[in-house]
Amino acid sequence: MEKIRVIIDNKQKNVKIPTGLRMLIRRCCNAVLRMEKFEGPAEISVTFVNNEQIHELNRQYRGKDMPTDVLSFPMGENGVYDVNHDTGAKILGDIVISMEKAVEQAKRYDHSLEREVGYLTAHSMLHLLGYDHETSGLDRVRMREKEEQIMTQLGLPSSSSYVLTDEE
C-alpha cells in the first residue's frame, strides 16, 4: 500500500490522550483506505478539540448550534483531490474529533475510549471518501456496516448495539 500520512494535532486540554491512540488512528485510516481500495499516497489531518471548539465549528460550517462528536472536511469531490506537490499525496481532508464527546459516548455505549475514537475516525474517513449517511437509510446502513467491519479488523468490535436518533 502507498504511503499514508496522518497528521495528528491536539488542540484541547480537557482529556488526556491515552498512549497508543495516535497509532490506532493511523491504523484506522489505513484500514479504511485498504478496504476502499484507495490508490496512491494520501494525507489526512486529525485534530482533537473540546466541546466548545467543535460547537463553534459545527455552528460555523453546518449551521448547527450544538457540539457534536466528529466533523469531516473533505478536500476532494468524486474521487478528485488536491495534491501535496512536495509529496504527491492526495489530500483527503480534515477530521475534527471532540475528545469530550468521545469520552461521553464511550461511557454511554459501554465501550473503551479507543473503540469510540476508532469508530469516529472510521466514520469520518468514509465521509472524506464521499460517503454520506444523511442521504438515505440505505446509505446509512452501508456506512455503518463498513464502520463495524473496520472496527472488527482492528480488534475493537461492537460490545453493544447502537440506537440511531434523528440527530445522528
N, C-alpha and C positions, 0 to 999 in steps of 0.2 A: 504494500500500500504506500502511496505517496506520503510525503511529509505533511503532517498536520500540526499547525502551530496554534496553541490555545493560550491566549494572554489573559491572565487572571489578576484582577485588581480588587483589593479590599478597601472600600470607602466607608466602612461602618465600624463602630467600636462596641456595639451592643451585644454581639455574640462572638465568643472566641471561636476561631476557625479550627476545627479538630485536625490533628495530624492525619495526613493521607487524603483529606477531602479534595485538595487540588489535583492529586493524581487520579482520584475517582472521576472528577470532572473531565480530565483529559481522556481517560479510558472510555467514558460515556460518549464523548464527542466522536472518538474513533469508531466505537461500535455502531453508532447511528450512520456514520458515513459508509462504513463497510456494508451494513445492512441495505443501505440505499444504493449501493454500487456507485458511489460518487467517485469520479475520476479526477486525478490531478491533485496538486498540493492545495491546501486550504488553510485559511486563517480565521479564527473565531476569537472574539473578545468576550470574557465573562467578568462581570463586576458584581461584588457583594455590596448591598446597601441596606439601610434600615427602613422601617415602615414609613417614616416621614419622607425620606428621599424617593421611595418608589411611589408614594402617594402623589408627590409633585409631578413625577414623570408620567404617571397614569392620567393625571388631570391634563397635563400639557399636550400629550401625544394621542390620548384616546378619548379625552373629554369625560373621563370617569373620575369623579371626585371621591376617591377612596384608595386605600392601599391595596395592593394585590401581591401575589406570591412571586410572579415572574413576568418579565416583559421581553419581547423579542423584537429586534430591529433589523430585519433582513436588508442586506445590501444588494441583493440580486432579484431578478424577476424572470420567470420562465426559464430558469437554468442559466441565465446570463448574469455574470458577476463582475464587479470591479476587480482589477488585478493589482496586487502589490508589485510594482515594477522592479523593486530590488530583489524579490524572491520568486516572482512568477506565480505566487499563490493566489487563488481565488479568495476574495474577502467575502465570507458568508454573512457576517453581520455581528451584532452585539446581543448578548444575553445579560439581563439585569435581574438578579435574584435578591429578594428581601430575606435576609437571614432570620429576622424576627418572625416573619410569616412561616418560614421553613420550620423553625422550632415549634411554633404553634401547631402546624399541620402534622408534624411528626407525632406530637402528643395526641392530637385528635384521632389520627388513623392508627395509633398504637404501633408505630414502627420507628426505626432509627433516623436520626438526622441525616446520616449518609444516604439512606434509601430515599428520603424526601428530596434532598438536593440532587441526587442522581436522576430521580424522576423528573424534577423541574428542568434539569439540563436536557434530558432526552426530549421532553415536550417542546422545549424552546428550540432545540436543534431541528426538530421536524418543521417547526414554523419557519426557520431560516431556509429550509429546503423547499418551502412552498406549500406545506400542509396547512389546512385551516379547519379547525373543528367547529367553527361558528357558521359554516355554510350549510351543512346538513347533518342530520342524525347519522347517516351512513359514514360521512367523513369523520365524525366524532368517534364512532366505533372503530373505524380503521386506524385512526391515530392512537386510540387507547390500546388497541392490540399491539401496535408497533412499540409503544412505550413499555408495555409489560414484557414484550419479547426481549427488549434491551435490558430491562431490569433483571430478568431471569438469567440472561447471558452473563451479566456482571455479578451474579450470585446474590442479588437483592430482590427476590421475588416478593410479590404482594402477600402481606400477612392478614389483610382484611380486604373486604370489597369496598369500592368507592361508591358513594352516592353523589351523582351529579345534580347540581342545582342549576337553575336558570342563569345564575351569575357566572358559572364556570364556562 
